[in-house]
Amino acid sequence: MMLTTDPKEIFTSWLRANGAALDSLTFKHSAHGSQSRGTGVFTKSQLILDEAEPLASVPSDLLINNDLVLRIAQEGTTVAAQKLARCIHGLQTADSVPTSGPAWERICLLVFLLWGWTSAVQRLDGDISSSGVGGKKDVEKGDKRLDVDFWIPYIKILPEINGLDTPVLWTDSLALSRLEGTELHAAVTSKRAALLREYEKLLPHLSHLDGTGLITAERFAWVDAVFWSRVLALGAALREFGGDLASGSDYHLIPLVDFCNHSPDANIRWHITDDPSRVVQLRATTTDDEPIPADTELFISYGNKPNTELLFIHGFVIPNNRNNVVKFTPPFIEQKVLRDDDEDEDDENTSNAVVTEDGSDEPQGDELNRVAAENAIQNKMALLAALELRGLIGIRAPSEPEGEGQQEEGREIGPGVEDPTLGMLTESDLLAMYVAVLTADDGFGRLDDGQYVVGGYPLTETTREAFSALVKALPHFEVIRLRVWAVLLEIVNFKLCLLYGQGARPAVSQEDQHSRPDEEKAEGVIAGADKVLFSSPAKDAPDRSPMAPEHVRLAKVEVLREGQCDLLLGACELLQTLQERWVELPQVQEYLAAMQGELEEEE
Ligand SMILES: C[S@@+](CC[C@H](N)C(=O)[O-])C[C@H]1O[C@@H](n2cnc3c(N)ncnc32)[C@H](O)[C@@H]1O
């Protein structure tokens, strides 16, 4: 009998031999146009999807979590297990390495993957030192799961560096510079720096796993990407069942289930049971009457993720992604005082402090304003935290009015409409915007005893409902809403400038040997982003994706940028309409007239 060398077949046999069930499924290379999706889960023969019938299942013995890694380190007897033990022991005793919680679980799983990968590479290179002394095979006598060899069929089918293609792994790529103007540019830069720092910190311990310099900074970035692109946080679900399944671990790698690719129109999902022999199952999301043909890929949903997140974590984008969002930090109105102050300082290059007769510096008006602004921002941040509104605010695409009647309502948009932002802001983001734009003139602030007030009334309960009620009760509530629209419009315009300021067309790398004239190629990339990514797959699509070509990366970034531009243009249009409507409101007109009167009196 011929032994197979196909990693997918070896992996399938390994799953079956170890208690997984996957009779109706198979693993195949998946591609859409020239965008490779790596390995995916396909139907083996014609199949009718039925919610009640599990399509596949994985036993608890095949789940990989930090409990397993620690057991290998404590109980494993092979040379490879001892290497892992030295690595884990070093990490546990090192300064500034977290040794509990999700951060530690992640490190344990990174170590596991690097342990498997270095062992697989060393076997390939004929280096048998990791298998045993004098070339004798070093086999675990107890639990086979403590033996690195047991896991090699799984390790060998994982995507290689080029198969993941997340921007953090892009080097010397023009596509990186095209991320400028999007949130991803800063995110990628800081993630790379953080990974490098972490690599340098962990390397003395990781080198116990290999000792021959295999674990480079790039390999460390790879293992981090493998982890984030396939980890599932199952802890809470498993703990509900109690018993043996309720380990302390949250993060899990689940061979088989982690080969499911993502689609917004997923037809399968994972499901947890309390039966250890089939603890994680794949099930259909619906029951159909019509059979689906053999060789159809089945997809799960990774959640309602925007393209920024999909590209950052998974290296792919979805055209016309309904979940796109543009995020920003809360735009505290006091930041304007700080910005103006900085500009004044730059202009005059002088300090606001004046030297008094006794020679000491005394804060003057501007300085006092600055201190007050900084205090106000700190108080606002504390309030956001107390209301659990900390974090970024997101703008989503406003929903399109549907049908005749709704269009009419769209035109009628005004204070009476329940959500005048048409879904552009969530309820909690709107509350965070109120916190950002309220000022002392609105009777908003924090008293010396720590109590918040809105409109002069105390916020007796620090809940979102109570805060929202006080804001809505303000006599000039519509003025506050107008302020929100105006601040948002400023942000949207700024974000659009960042995107367009980047230029509508990418410059083209000189290294590109096969390039058409720059302009022509750049135009092709932009206009044909969808075409490049989603044209028909090559007939003989390679089993393993080659290095993602530069034009594929550029096309992905263009899909991301176009998504953000469309979203921001839609938001800009709506915000302009909102501003126009709100400025006409009698409440707003009265408020503006009163302000004008006050100003004239002061003069
Ligand atoms: C959980 S793994 C799925 C299995 C993976 N294809 C493999 O070969 O190991 C997630 C990774 O699969 C790829 N992927 C999943 N869904 C995709 C999609 N819709 N388009 C492109 N790539 C996808 C991405 O590389 C992602 O990081």
The ligand as an SDF file (V2000), in Angstrom:
LIG
                    3D

 27 29  0  0  0  0  0  0  0  0999 V2000
   -9.3170   29.8310   11.0540 C   0  0  0  0  0  0  0  0  0  0  0  0
   -8.2530   29.8940    9.7110 S   0  0  0  0  0  0  0  0  0  0  0  0
   -9.1390   29.0200    8.4830 C   0  0  0  0  0  0  0  0  0  0  0  0
   -8.2670   27.9960    7.8080 C   0  0  0  0  0  0  0  0  0  0  0  0
   -7.2070   28.5310    6.9190 C   0  0  0  0  0  0  0  0  0  0  0  0
   -7.7480   28.7970    5.5830 N   0  0  0  0  0  0  0  0  0  0  0  0
   -6.0060   27.6360    6.8510 C   0  0  0  0  0  0  0  0  0  0  0  0
   -5.5190   27.3520    5.7530 O   0  0  0  0  0  0  0  0  0  0  0  0
   -5.5150   27.2320    7.8750 O   0  0  0  0  0  0  0  0  0  0  0  0
   -8.4220   31.5940    9.2900 C   0  0  0  0  0  0  0  0  0  0  0  0
   -7.6000   32.0110    8.0900 C   0  0  0  0  0  0  0  0  0  0  0  0
   -8.1500   31.5260    6.8730 O   0  0  0  0  0  0  0  0  0  0  0  0
   -8.0890   32.4970    5.8330 C   0  0  0  0  0  0  0  0  0  0  0  0
   -9.4800   32.8710    5.4730 N   0  0  0  0  0  0  0  0  0  0  0  0
  -10.5980   32.5750    6.1540 C   0  0  0  0  0  0  0  0  0  0  0  0
  -11.6990   33.0470    5.5230 N   0  0  0  0  0  0  0  0  0  0  0  0
  -11.2600   33.6960    4.4270 C   0  0  0  0  0  0  0  0  0  0  0  0
  -11.9050   34.4240    3.3730 C   0  0  0  0  0  0  0  0  0  0  0  0
  -13.2230   34.5840    3.3240 N   0  0  0  0  0  0  0  0  0  0  0  0
  -11.1270   34.9670    2.4180 N   0  0  0  0  0  0  0  0  0  0  0  0
   -9.7810   34.8300    2.4500 C   0  0  0  0  0  0  0  0  0  0  0  0
   -9.1030   34.1510    3.4110 N   0  0  0  0  0  0  0  0  0  0  0  0
   -9.8310   33.5830    4.3830 C   0  0  0  0  0  0  0  0  0  0  0  0
   -7.3360   33.6640    6.4220 C   0  0  0  0  0  0  0  0  0  0  0  0
   -5.9750   33.5000    6.1510 O   0  0  0  0  0  0  0  0  0  0  0  0
   -7.5960   33.5120    7.9000 C   0  0  0  0  0  0  0  0  0  0  0  0
   -6.6280   34.1130    8.7020 O   0  0  0  0  0  0  0  0  0  0  0  0
  1  2  1  0
  2  3  1  0
  2 10  1  0
  3  4  1  0
  4  5  1  0
  5  6  1  0
  5  7  1  0
  7  8  2  0
  7  9  1  0
 10 11  1  0
 11 12  1  0
 11 26  1  0
 12 13  1  0
 13 14  1  0
 13 24  1  0
 14 15  1  0
 14 23  1  0
 15 16  2  0
 16 17  1  0
 17 18  1  0
 17 23  2  0
 18 19  1  0
 18 20  2  0
 20 21  1  0
 21 22  2  0
 22 23  1  0
 24 25  1  0
 24 26  1  0
 26 27  1  0
M  CHG  2   2   1   9  -1
M  END
$$$$
